[in-house]
């Protein structure tokens, strides 16, 4: 049985999305996720990053 998770009002993206948003490499984003600097969750081998938090830290309005 698969579980369903509901995420509301949050923009969740991949490491690649976060790297493009911040202008850094995907390897650097992975390292930031691993050491806890970046708010992220790991699902198997894949990191999911809260893009809204990144936008907030960078002072970027809106998004998508």
C-alpha positions in Angstrom: 0.0 0.0 0.0 1.4 3.4 -1.0 1.1 6.3 1.3 0.0 9.7 0.0 1.5 12.8 1.3 0.0 16.2 0.8 2.2 19.2 0.5 0.4 22.5 0.5 1.7 26.0 -0.2 5.3 24.8 -0.6 7.5 24.7 -3.6 9.5 21.5 -3.5 12.1 20.8 -6.1 15.1 18.7 -7.1 18.8 19.4 -6.5 19.0 20.6 -10.1 16.2 23.1 -9.5 17.9 24.4 -6.4 21.3 24.6 -8.1 19.8 26.7 -11.0 18.1 29.0 -8.5 21.2 29.6 -6.5 23.7 29.6 -9.4 25.9 26.9 -8.0 26.7 23.3 -9.0 24.4 20.3 -8.2 27.3 18.8 -6.3 27.5 21.8 -4.0 23.7 21.6 -3.4 24.1 17.9 -2.5 26.8 18.8 0.0 24.7 21.5 1.5 21.8 19.0 1.9 24.1 16.4 3.5 25.5 18.8 6.1 22.1 20.3 6.9 22.8 23.8 5.7 20.0 23.5 3.2 16.5 22.5 4.3 15.9 19.3 2.4 14.6 15.7 2.7 16.0 12.6 1.3 13.8 10.0 -0.4 16.0 7.0 -1.2 18.8 8.4 -3.2 17.0 11.6 -4.2 17.1 14.9 -2.3 14.0 17.2 -2.4 14.6 20.8 -1.5 12.3 23.5 -0.2 12.7 26.1 -3.0 10.6 28.7 -1.1 13.2 28.7 1.7 15.9 29.3 -0.8 14.0 32.2 -2.4 13.4 33.7 1.0 17.1 33.5 1.9 18.1 35.0 -1.5 15.4 37.7 -1.2 13.6 36.5 -4.4 9.9 37.3 -4.6 7.4 34.9 -6.1 8.8 32.1 -8.1 7.6 29.2 -10.2 
